[in-house]
Amino acid sequence: MIRLEVKIMSEKQISTGEVAKISGLTIRTLQHYDNIGVLPASGRTEGGRRFYTESDMIKLEHIIFYRGLGFSLNQIKEILVETKTDKNANELLSTQKIMLYNQIYSIQNSIAAIEASQEIIGAGKMPPWTLLATFMQSLGTVDLSIWGDYEFSDEQTEVFQERFQTMSDVMDFYNTWKRLSIKSAAFNEAGIKPDEAIAQTLAMEWTEMTQKVTGGNPEYEQAFLAVDNQREMWNPAERELIEKAEPFLEEALNIYNQKQK
């Protein structure tokens, strides 16, 4: 106890007002952090006012960082009080990364629906508003973290680790797949013919996507096809999307491939 008191006395005492000015937070926010134990004040002056130390300021930097990532105060408190902070923080950061990807994913659903609508209007047809709204609603509930529980074979794992170096690589592929699938389903519902220009552009983009992730390697193609053949393991919204997109996409691809010969 004596050592703790000496340490506190040896550190500069910083008033709540100074901390607020330095951090950009309000005094009321700092008081709240103290009251709930996220950032307890190091002590009180003789006049009863809170004061903080340089160590507290370092801790506050972490709090502001985690808040900027969207963590709740309870989650931040858990990180800061955990003895094995690095391990705990890494796990929570990984979880938060998935949550942020889910938010990006939801926004990209809307962008894909807008792009499909614009292309359909440009082709002189009426966009299938109800279908697109349904997709945006159902796909918005997809939790990408469930793929972390998917049981890939050793061969699939080896292929995917080689083809996808980072999470961004995975998300780029996933979002391209989803965007093109939304377009395919919407084109079909709107009465676009598979040989029309926008359908053939779609087929070209799909071909480029598959070429990019497989490199034209038959073994890699089989790894992806194995996942495709286990749609019962997919999220229902993803399964419904590809089932509505596939018939039109296959026709468009057949026409595209014939033209390439």
FENFENLIN-V349046 format. One line per field, one symbol per residue. psi: psi as a letter, one per 40 degrees, with the letter a starting at -180 (. if undefined). A space follows every 50 residues. Layout:
BEGIN
psi->???
END
This chain:
BEGIN
psi->dddddddddeihhhiddddddddeiidddddddddeedghidaiideeii iiidddddddddddddddeeiiddddddddehdgdddddddddddddddd ddddddddddddddddddddddeeihigdddddddddddeehheededeh giiddddddddddhdidddddddddddddddddddddddeehideidddd ddddddddddddddeehdddddddddddefeeeihddddddddddddddd ddddddddde.
END
